[in-house]
C-alpha cells in the first residue's frame, strides 16, 4: 500500500515550508510497505540549531493553516539537533547536518520509493542543481521509483 493522497499533499506543504526556511536536502520517503504505523517520512536539514527550530515551526504552522492538522507528538525542540514531528500518517524529521549524516535515515530506507515534492528553488540560492535533485528525491547516482498523487 502506498502513501495516501492526503499524506502526500501534507508532505508537499511541509516540504515547501521547509524550503522557504532554506532547509537543505529535503526528501520524502514512502515507508508504507515496510512500516504499518506510518505512510511516509519527510527529511530536511538545517545548518544550525536556530534554523532547525525555524524550519520545524514553519512546517507545523503551514500544516495547521493549510490542512488543519497538528502533530500528535513533538520531540527534540530543546536540543534542536533532531526535531521529530509525528502526525500519525507521516513523520517529519528536521535534523542538523551532523545528526543527518550520523543516523543516515536515507540509507536505512534506501529500498523505499521517494515521493515527488515538486519544489522550486529560487535562483541564486545556495546549492543550485544538487539541492534541486535532492528536493525532488532523485539522486544523481541512481534513480529510485517515485510515488506521485
N, C-alpha and C positions, 0 to 999 in steps of 0.2 A: 504494500500500500504506500502510495506517495504522499508527500506533504499536501495538506488540504489547500484549496484556493485561498481560504481566509488566512491561513498561516503564511502563505507566500505573499499575499497582499500586505500583511503586517510586517513581514521581514523587509519588504521593499521600502515601507515607510521608515522603519528603523534604520535601514542602510542609508537612506537619503539623509536622515537626521545626523547620522554618524559622519557622513560625507561632508555635510555642511559645517561640522565642527572640525573638519580636516583630519578625520581618522584615516589611518593607513591600512592597507591590506584587508579590505572589507570583503568577507567571503561568507556565503550561506551554504550550509551542507544539509542535505536531506538525509536524516538518520532514522526515518520511519521504519525501514526494513529491519535493521538490527536492534532497534530500541522500541519497545512498546509504550514507553512512558512519555515520549515527545516526538514531534514531527521533524524538527529541524533545529540547527544551531546557527546563530549569526556570530561571526568573529570579527572584531575590529581592534585596531591597535592605536593607543595614544602614546605620545612621546614622553610624557611626564605625568605625575600624579594629578596635577590640576587639569590637564587635558582629559585624562581618563574619566574624571568626575564630570567634566563638562559634556563629554560625549554621552555618558550614561544618563545624565539628567535630560539632555536634549532628546535622546531616544525615548525615554519614559514620557516626557512631555508630549512629543508628537504622536506617540501611540495612543495616549489618552485623548488628545484633541481630535485625531482623525479616525480612531477606531473605538474610542470609549473603553479601552482596556487598561487595567493596572496590573503590575506584576504581583504574582502570588507571594513572591519572596525576593528580597534583595540581599546580597552579601558583598562584602569587600569594600564598601564605601569609605571606611575609616582608613584602611591601608592604601587604597587606590592603586593597587598593583594588578588586581584581577577583580573586576566588578561583574557579578553574575545577576542577571535579571531573569527570573523564571516566570514565564507567562503560561506555563502548563503545556500548551500545544507547541511551543517553541521556547528556546532558552538563548539569551543573548549574553555573550562573553565580551567584555571590553577589558583589554589587557595592556599592560605596558610592554615594551619591546622585550625586556628580559624575561618576563613571565611567558610571553607568547612563544619565544624561542625555546625556553626550558620545557614547557609542557607539550608543545608540538601537537596541538589538537588536530591540525590538518593531517599530520602523519598518522595519527590514531584512527581517523575516519577516512583515510585515503581511498578506500573501496566504495565509499558512498558517493552518489551523484551530487554535484553542486547545483545551486538554484541561481538562475539568471537574475541579476539585480537591476539591470538597465541603468546603471549610474553614469552620469556625465560629469566629467571633471572640468573645472574652469581652466582655460588656458593660462599658463603662467604659474600654476600651482606646482609645488614640489613633486618630483617623481615622474610626471609625464606618462608615457605609454606603459611603463611597467606597472604603475598604480592602476591604470585603466584595465589592464589584463587581470590583475588580482581582484579588482572590483567586480568584474563580470564572472569571476570564479574560474576562469580558464587560465591554465598555466602556459608559459611559453614553451615548456619542455614536453608537456603531454596534454592531450585533450581528454577530458572526462565527460561522461554523459551529463547533460544538464536537464533540469526539470523546469518547465515553464507552466504558465497558467493554462 
